[in-house]
Every structure is written in structure tokens, then in C-alpha cells.
Amino acid sequence: MPDSQQQPPRSPSGQTETAALLLCGAQLTDGRAVDVRLGGGRIEAVGTAGSLAAGASGARAAKVDLRGYLLLPAPVEAHAHSDTALTADGQGPLAYDDPAIRRRATEAALLQLGHGATALRSHVRVGDALGLDALAAVLEVRRSLRGLAELATVAMPRVLTGAAGADGLAMLRDALKMGASVVGGCPDTDPDPTGYVEAVLELASEHGCPVDLHTDAADPARLARLAAMAGGLRPGVALGPCGGLGRLPSEVASRAADQLAAAGVTVVCLPQGGCGSADRRGTAPVRLLRAAGVRVAAGGGALRDLSNPVGRGDPLEAAYLLASRCGLRPEEAYGTVSCAARAAFGLPEVRVEAGFPAELLAVRGDGLAGVLSLAYSRIVIHRGRVVARTSAVREYCDSAAESGLELPRQGREEPS
């Protein structure tokens, strides 16, 4: 089951948004300069720069000048914590009332959208003293963001086994009835981790929904049991951040990777620093996992909360770190935050080709390596319309040493 249904946006009058949009002069990763026409939430046509004009209906298309921009499939924020985001600078106990959660969850989602993520998966704590209040607030944010971004929620109970776990299991069932689309949690914190996983998988199978669990994956025997139980579950199981795999002996980690690959489990690594629900030490061994055939996606994790006060929640930074630290090629690194994450979450595939969903990110820069290095100015397109812009201008003062020196600038007029 996909995290969200891809539907064309609607206007305030309730009519489907079908206005054509023409992206002019964008560069693709293969070096071509192209025009891209969008309509009805999809890519209608891709042609050589200057070759496309009005939409198929004959209506004049609005134009966006993307000369100097690289055009990419939009990334996905694969692992967020909307309920605790932006709380690192708070004084006293964390505010967990409905207005506070809605405010910071909305701000966090808009920050991530500005980075380019038109789809987000957010883990939200349920149960204990929190009940379902945090989930209700995040679900309200999801409704308010319709037309801007797709926000899927993962319900996270603390304990699911023993006498204390009965309440958590009942709360998890209620969370799914409320609208949580994914079953999650952290088996490492339960007295019976295997029992926790069994409860989650059974409930997910009953409701036909995905599973997304936090684990450090430092215990290979426990990981093997989890992989054996998860094998064949549809629509799928994701684990993260799995940093403990990188601390295991290589032959043990390789065996665990083979087991995860055989079970069809996705690993969501957090190269920007982890989150409060799992050990923050290190990043999952991405190259080893990929070599074994494991689908690897990358998420942002903590966004300026106590787990990572400087977390950015930027998919392009996650890709940059995988390229710079883990040795992935830029194309592979960007794939972990785009096509791999979309496939793992059941979202439609996106390519810059006719017929595919118009979920796109334009970044000022020359080539993918340059974009991952200096991804400042961005234009975000969701369902065929521009939903966010970030503009950066770099200028230098004149040189007194050589009056004729023309220093590089990025002060040209922004795309219309």
C-alpha cells in the first residue's frame, strides 16, 4: 500500500488543477538542455531546449526559466520526527500540546519541502502519557499540507509485550484507525524485542500496511530473526538507522546483509546523525548492504531536536554525506533519497520523461556532483506546480588590487 495516493491538486473551487507549466532550458544529468512541459500533475513532453510551446490543449503554458539549473526527480524525506522537530532550543519540558506540535510539525515539513522533499514519512510516538494526541496533531498537519507535500505517518509505541504492552497494542490499533499509514516502533527498547516485532508484523499483515522499525542492528542474531519473520511481508518492511551493522565484524555484517536482502527488507540509513529512538553512533555500512542487494534509502532523522541540535533534514545533504563519506558515486547517493526511497515506500516512480508524475526538483548548479556540493538555489515542483523556491545570491566586492578583475557572481535575475 503506498504511503499516499497521488492525486492532482484541486483549486479552491474544488476543480482539479490542470494548468500547463513549461520548464525552459533545464539541464538533465546526462548533460542535455531541455524544455519540459507539465500538465495535469504529470510530465507531458520533454524536448530539446526551445522546442516546446503551448500545452496539448492549446492553452498558453506559464514558463519557468531553468537555465543554469539541474532538473531531478524530487527527493523523499524517508525518516522524519515531526512531533519533536525544532525543539533543541526549548527551555524546560518539551511542549506536547496540540498547538505546539502542529506548529513545529508544519514548520518542519515546510523546511523539508523547501529542501525539495515533496513526500515525507514521519515517525510519531503514541501511547504512555502521550496517548494519541501527537498523532492527531500530525495528521491535522498532513491534511493542511495537501497540495504542497505528501506526509505519511508512522505510529511508534514504546512497549508491545507483557502486561505493559497490552495498552500499547490497543493504542497502535487505534492509531491505524485514526489514519496512521505505517506501523513502526523500536523493538530494541522492549523487554522482548522478538515479541515486539511479532506483534508489529501481525498487525501490519492484518491491516495491509507497511512496517518501519527503529533498530541499531547491533545484535546479529536478533536481526536474523527479524529478517526471517519479515520475509515476504507486503507492502514491505524498512529498518533504520542500523548503525550497529557498521560496528560488527565484516563477515558477520555481510551475513546479516544477505539475510536482509533475501527478506526484501529496506534499510533507511541516517547519515546526518540519527535520532532519539536509536543509537546515533555511525552510519549503516551502505556499500556492503548495496553489494548484497539490499535496497538502501537515506533519511534526515532528527531535525534540530535534542538528538541532533544541528540536524538539517535535507535530503541533498544526506546524499552528499553518502558520496563524501561512504564512497558512493553521486548518482548512487542521490538515488538513496529519490528513486530508492520512492520504491521502498510504494510511491510512483519518477523520471524526467513524458508520462511520469511531475514531482521534480531544480537546483542551480552544473552536474550532479556540483549540485550535491553547493545546493543553494532550489525550485520544488509537486503535482505539476511550483510549491517552493529558495534563492541564494553570491556576490563579491570589487578588488582593489586589480580594478579590471571580473569576479564571479550569482546575481542574475531569478527565474520567472
C-alpha positions as CSV (number, residue, x, y, z in Angstrom):
1,M,0.0,0.0,0.0
2,P,1.5,3.3,-1.0
3,D,2.1,5.9,1.8
4,S,-0.2,8.3,-0.1
5,Q,-2.4,8.3,-3.1
6,Q,-1.1,10.6,-5.9
7,Q,-4.0,12.8,-6.9
8,P,-3.8,16.0,-8.9
9,P,-4.2,19.1,-6.7
10,R,-7.5,20.9,-6.5
11,S,-8.2,24.6,-6.8
12,P,-10.1,26.5,-4.0
13,S,-13.3,25.8,-6.0
14,G,-12.6,22.1,-5.9
15,Q,-11.7,21.7,-9.6
16,T,-8.7,19.6,-10.5
17,E,-5.5,21.7,-11.1
18,T,-4.6,21.2,-14.8
19,A,-2.8,24.4,-15.7
20,A,0.2,23.8,-18.0
21,L,3.7,24.7,-16.9
22,L,6.7,24.9,-19.2
23,L,10.2,24.5,-17.7
24,C,12.7,26.1,-20.1
25,G,16.3,25.3,-20.6
26,A,16.9,22.9,-17.8
27,Q,19.9,20.6,-17.7
28,L,19.5,16.9,-17.2
29,T,22.0,14.6,-15.5
30,D,23.1,13.3,-19.0
31,G,24.1,16.8,-20.0
32,R,21.1,17.6,-22.3
33,A,19.5,21.0,-22.1
34,V,15.7,20.5,-22.4
35,D,12.3,22.0,-22.1
36,V,9.8,20.1,-20.0
37,R,6.0,20.6,-20.3
38,L,3.8,19.7,-17.3
39,G,0.1,19.3,-17.2
40,G,-2.5,17.5,-15.1
41,G,0.2,16.7,-12.5
42,R,2.3,14.8,-14.9
43,I,5.1,15.4,-17.4
44,E,3.5,15.8,-20.8
45,A,6.6,16.2,-23.0
46,V,10.4,16.6,-22.9
47,G,12.2,18.2,-25.9
48,T,15.3,20.0,-26.9
49,A,15.6,23.4,-25.3
50,G,13.5,25.9,-27.2
51,S,11.4,23.2,-28.9
52,L,8.3,23.1,-26.7
53,A,5.5,25.7,-26.5
54,A,1.8,25.5,-25.6
55,G,0.2,22.5,-23.9
56,A,-1.6,19.8,-25.8
57,S,-4.9,21.6,-25.2
58,G,-3.6,24.7,-27.0
59,A,-3.7,26.8,-23.8
60,R,-0.7,29.0,-23.2
61,A,1.7,27.5,-20.6
62,A,3.2,29.5,-17.8
63,K,7.0,29.5,-18.1
64,V,9.8,28.9,-15.6
65,D,13.3,29.8,-16.8
66,L,15.6,26.9,-15.6
67,R,18.8,27.9,-17.5
68,G,21.6,27.1,-15.1
69,Y,19.6,24.6,-13.1
70,L,19.8,20.8,-13.0
71,L,16.4,19.1,-13.1
72,L,16.0,16.0,-11.0
73,P,13.2,13.7,-9.7
74,A,12.2,15.2,-6.4
75,P,13.7,13.6,-3.3
76,V,11.8,12.0,-0.4
77,E,12.3,12.6,3.3
78,A,12.5,9.0,4.3
79,H,12.8,9.4,8.1
80,A,11.5,12.4,10.0
81,H,10.2,13.0,13.5
82,S,7.7,15.8,13.1
83,D,6.4,15.8,16.7
84,T,9.8,16.5,18.2
85,A,11.4,18.6,15.4
86,L,12.8,22.1,16.2
87,T,12.8,21.6,20.0
88,A,16.6,21.7,20.7
89,D,16.5,25.3,21.8
90,G,13.4,25.0,24.0
91,Q,13.5,25.7,27.8
92,G,12.1,23.3,30.3
93,P,10.0,20.2,29.5
94,L,9.1,19.5,25.9
95,A,5.7,21.1,25.0
96,Y,3.5,18.3,23.8
97,D,0.2,20.1,23.5
98,D,-1.7,20.1,20.2
99,P,-0.9,23.7,19.1
100,A,2.8,23.2,19.8
101,I,3.1,20.0,17.9
102,R,1.1,21.3,14.9
103,R,3.2,24.5,14.8
104,R,6.6,22.7,14.8
105,A,5.4,19.8,12.6
106,T,4.2,22.3,10.0
107,E,7.4,24.3,10.1
108,A,9.5,21.2,9.8
109,A,7.5,19.9,6.8
110,L,7.8,23.3,5.1
111,L,11.6,23.3,5.7
112,Q,11.9,19.9,4.3
113,L,9.7,20.8,1.3
114,G,12.0,23.8,0.7
115,H,14.9,21.4,0.5
116,G,13.0,19.5,-2.2
117,A,11.1,16.7,-0.4
118,T,7.6,16.5,-1.8
119,A,6.9,13.3,0.1
120,L,7.8,12.7,3.8
121,R,7.5,9.8,6.2
122,S,7.3,10.9,9.8
123,H,7.6,8.7,12.9
124,V,5.2,9.8,15.7
125,R,5.2,8.5,19.3
126,V,1.9,7.0,20.6
127,G,0.9,5.5,23.9
128,D,2.0,6.1,27.5
129,A,1.1,9.5,28.8
130,L,1.0,10.9,25.2
131,G,-1.9,8.8,24.1
132,L,-2.8,9.7,20.5
133,D,-2.6,13.4,20.9
134,A,0.7,13.8,19.0
135,L,-0.5,11.6,16.2
136,A,-3.8,13.6,15.9
137,A,-1.8,16.8,15.6
138,V,0.5,15.5,12.9
139,L,-2.5,14.1,11.0
140,E,-4.0,17.5,11.0
141,V,-0.8,18.9,9.6
142,R,-0.9,16.3,6.9
143,R,-4.4,17.5,5.9
144,S,-3.3,21.1,5.9
145,L,-0.3,20.3,3.6
146,R,-2.4,18.8,0.8
147,G,-1.3,20.2,-2.5
148,L,2.1,21.1,-1.1
149,A,3.6,17.8,0.0
150,E,2.5,14.2,0.9
151,L,3.1,13.4,4.6
152,A,2.8,9.8,5.7
153,T,2.7,8.9,9.5
154,V,4.4,6.0,11.3
155,A,2.8,5.2,14.7
156,M,5.5,4.4,17.2
157,P,4.5,2.6,20.5
158,R,7.1,2.2,23.2
159,V,6.2,-1.3,24.6
160,L,4.1,-4.0,23.0
161,T,4.8,-7.1,25.1
162,G,3.9,-8.3,28.6
163,A,1.3,-6.6,30.8
164,A,2.5,-3.2,29.9
165,G,2.4,-3.9,26.2
166,A,-1.4,-4.6,26.1
167,D,-2.1,-0.8,26.3
168,G,0.5,-0.1,23.6
169,L,-1.0,-2.7,21.3
170,A,-4.5,-1.3,21.8
171,M,-3.1,2.2,21.2
172,L,-1.4,1.1,18.0
173,R,-4.7,-0.4,16.6
174,D,-6.4,2.9,17.4
175,A,-3.6,4.8,15.7
176,L,-4.2,2.9,12.4
177,K,-7.9,3.6,12.7
178,M,-7.2,7.3,13.0
179,G,-5.2,7.4,9.8
180,A,-1.6,6.4,10.6
181,S,-0.4,4.6,7.4
182,V,2.6,2.7,8.7
183,V,3.3,0.6,11.8
184,G,6.5,1.4,13.5
185,G,8.3,1.5,16.8
186,C,11.6,0.5,18.4
187,P,11.9,-3.2,19.4
188,D,15.3,-2.5,21.0
189,T,13.6,-0.8,23.9
190,D,11.1,-3.5,24.6
191,P,11.9,-6.2,27.2
192,D,11.1,-8.8,24.5
193,P,12.3,-7.4,21.1
194,T,11.3,-10.5,19.2
195,G,7.8,-10.4,20.7
196,Y,7.6,-6.7,19.8
197,V,8.4,-7.4,16.1
198,E,6.0,-10.3,16.0
199,A,3.2,-8.0,17.3
200,V,4.0,-5.3,14.7
201,L,4.2,-7.7,11.8
202,E,1.0,-9.4,12.7
203,L,-0.9,-6.1,13.0
204,A,0.7,-4.9,9.7
205,S,-0.4,-8.0,7.9
206,E,-3.9,-7.7,9.3
207,H,-4.2,-4.1,8.1
208,G,-2.2,-4.5,4.9
209,C,0.2,-1.6,5.8
210,P,4.0,-1.2,5.7
211,V,6.3,-1.6,8.6
212,D,9.1,0.9,9.5
213,L,11.1,0.0,12.7
214,H,14.0,1.7,14.5
215,T,16.9,-0.5,15.4
216,D,20.6,-0.1,15.8
217,A,21.0,-3.7,14.4
218,A,24.0,-4.4,16.6
219,D,22.7,-7.9,17.6
220,P,23.1,-10.1,14.5
221,A,21.0,-13.0,16.0
222,R,18.1,-10.6,16.7
223,L,18.5,-9.1,13.2
224,A,18.4,-12.6,11.6
225,R,15.2,-13.4,13.5
226,L,13.7,-10.1,12.3
227,A,14.6,-10.8,8.7
228,A,13.2,-14.3,8.9
229,M,9.9,-13.0,10.2
230,A,9.7,-10.1,7.8
231,G,10.4,-12.1,4.6
232,G,7.6,-11.8,2.1
233,L,5.5,-9.3,4.0
234,R,3.8,-6.9,1.6
235,P,3.8,-4.0,1.2
236,G,7.2,-4.1,2.9
237,V,9.5,-3.7,5.9
238,A,12.0,-0.9,6.4
239,L,14.6,-0.8,9.2
240,G,16.8,2.1,10.3
241,P,19.2,3.5,11.1
242,C,21.2,0.2,11.5
243,G,24.4,2.0,12.5
244,G,25.3,-1.1,14.6
245,L,25.9,-3.1,11.5
246,G,28.9,-1.0,10.7
247,R,30.5,-1.9,14.1
248,L,30.1,-5.7,13.5
249,P,33.0,-7.8,12.1
250,S,32.8,-7.7,8.3
251,E,31.9,-11.3,7.8
252,V,29.1,-11.0,10.4
253,A,27.8,-7.8,8.8
254,S,27.9,-9.5,5.3
255,R,25.9,-12.4,6.5
256,A,23.3,-10.1,8.0
257,A,23.2,-8.1,4.8
258,D,22.5,-11.3,2.8
259,Q,19.6,-12.1,5.2
260,L,18.1,-8.7,4.8
261,A,18.4,-8.8,1.0
262,A,16.7,-12.3,0.9
263,A,13.8,-11.0,3.1
264,G,13.4,-7.9,0.9
265,V,13.9,-5.5,3.8
266,T,14.8,-1.9,3.1
267,V,17.5,-0.2,5.2
268,V,16.9,3.5,5.8
269,C,20.3,5.0,7.0
270,L,20.6,8.4,8.6
271,P,24.0,9.9,7.6
272,Q,23.1,13.2,9.2
273,G,23.2,11.9,12.7
274,G,20.5,9.5,13.7
275,C,17.5,10.2,16.0
276,G,16.4,9.8,19.6
277,S,14.9,6.4,19.1
278,A,18.1,4.6,18.2
279,D,21.9,4.6,18.8
280,R,23.5,7.6,17.0
281,R,26.9,6.0,16.6
282,G,28.0,5.7,13.0
283,T,26.1,5.1,9.7
284,A,24.9,1.8,8.3
285,P,27.5,0.1,6.0
286,V,25.9,1.4,2.8
287,R,28.3,-0.1,0.3
288,L,28.2,-3.5,1.9
289,L,24.4,-3.5,2.0
290,R,24.1,-2.4,-1.6
291,A,26.6,-5.0,-2.7
292,A,24.4,-7.7,-1.0
293,G,21.4,-6.5,-2.9
294,V,19.7,-4.6,-0.1
295,R,17.7,-1.6,-1.1
296,V,19.2,1.4,0.8
297,A,17.3,4.7,1.3
298,A,18.6,7.7,3.3
299,G,16.7,9.9,5.6
300,G,17.3,13.1,7.6
301,G,16.4,11.8,11.1
302,A,16.4,14.4,13.8
303,L,15.7,18.0,12.7
304,R,17.2,20.3,15.4
305,D,15.9,18.3,18.4
306,L,17.9,17.1,21.4
307,S,19.2,14.1,19.4
308,N,20.8,16.3,16.9
309,P,20.6,20.1,17.6
310,V,22.0,21.0,14.2
311,G,20.1,18.5,12.1
312,R,19.0,19.9,8.8
313,G,16.6,17.4,7.4
314,D,18.0,18.0,3.9
315,P,17.9,15.0,1.5
316,L,20.6,16.5,-0.6
317,E,22.9,16.8,2.4
318,A,22.2,13.1,3.2
319,A,23.2,12.3,-0.4
320,Y,26.3,14.5,-0.1
321,L,27.4,12.7,3.0
322,L,27.0,9.2,1.4
323,A,29.1,10.4,-1.5
324,S,31.8,12.1,0.6
325,R,32.0,9.6,3.5
326,C,30.8,6.3,2.1
327,G,32.2,6.4,-1.4
328,L,29.0,6.3,-3.4
329,R,29.0,7.8,-6.8
330,P,26.9,11.0,-6.9
331,E,24.2,9.2,-8.9
332,E,24.1,6.3,-6.4
333,A,24.0,8.7,-3.5
334,Y,21.1,10.8,-4.9
335,G,19.2,7.6,-5.7
336,T,19.1,6.8,-2.0
337,V,17.0,9.9,-1.4
338,S,14.9,9.7,-4.6
339,C,14.2,6.5,-6.6
340,A,15.2,4.0,-3.8
341,A,13.1,5.8,-1.2
342,R,10.1,6.1,-3.5
343,A,10.3,2.4,-4.4
344,A,10.6,1.4,-0.8
345,F,7.5,3.4,0.2
346,G,5.3,2.3,-2.7
347,L,5.3,5.8,-4.3
348,P,5.1,6.0,-8.1
349,E,8.4,6.1,-10.0
350,V,9.6,9.5,-11.2
351,R,11.8,10.1,-14.2
352,V,12.2,13.3,-16.3
353,E,10.3,11.6,-19.1
354,A,6.9,12.0,-20.6
355,G,4.1,10.2,-18.7
356,F,5.8,10.3,-15.3
357,P,4.5,12.2,-12.2
358,A,5.6,15.9,-12.1
359,E,7.5,15.6,-8.8
360,L,10.6,17.5,-9.6
361,L,13.5,19.5,-8.1
362,A,15.5,22.1,-9.9
363,V,18.8,23.0,-8.3
364,R,21.2,25.7,-9.6
365,G,24.4,24.0,-10.4
366,D,26.4,22.2,-13.1
367,G,26.1,18.4,-12.9
368,L,25.0,16.2,-10.0
369,A,28.3,16.3,-8.2
370,G,28.3,20.1,-8.2
371,V,24.7,20.2,-7.1
372,L,25.4,17.9,-4.1
373,S,28.4,20.1,-3.2
374,L,26.7,23.5,-3.5
375,A,22.9,23.1,-3.5
376,Y,21.8,26.6,-2.7
377,S,19.1,27.8,-5.0
378,R,16.2,25.3,-5.5
379,I,12.8,25.2,-7.1
380,V,10.4,22.5,-6.0
381,I,7.6,21.1,-8.1
382,H,4.8,19.0,-6.7
383,R,1.9,17.7,-8.8
384,G,3.0,19.8,-11.7
385,R,3.2,23.2,-10.0
386,V,5.9,25.2,-8.2
387,V,5.3,24.9,-4.5
388,A,8.6,26.2,-3.0
389,R,11.6,28.4,-4.0
390,T,14.9,29.0,-2.3
391,S,17.1,31.6,-3.8
392,A,20.8,32.3,-3.0
393,V,22.9,35.1,-4.4
394,R,26.7,35.2,-4.1
395,E,28.5,38.4,-4.7
396,Y,32.0,39.8,-4.0
397,C,33.1,43.4,-3.6
398,D,35.4,44.9,-6.2
399,S,39.1,44.1,-5.9
400,A,41.3,47.0,-5.1
401,A,44.4,45.0,-6.2
402,E,43.2,44.7,-9.8
403,S,40.4,47.0,-10.9
404,G,39.9,45.1,-14.1
405,L,39.2,41.8,-12.4
406,E,35.7,40.5,-13.0
407,L,34.8,38.3,-10.1
408,P,32.2,35.6,-10.4
409,R,28.7,36.4,-9.3
410,Q,25.4,34.7,-9.0
411,G,23.3,37.8,-9.0
412,R,21.4,37.3,-12.3
413,E,17.6,37.7,-12.4
414,E,15.8,34.8,-10.8
415,P,13.7,32.5,-13.0
416,S,10.1,33.8,-13.5
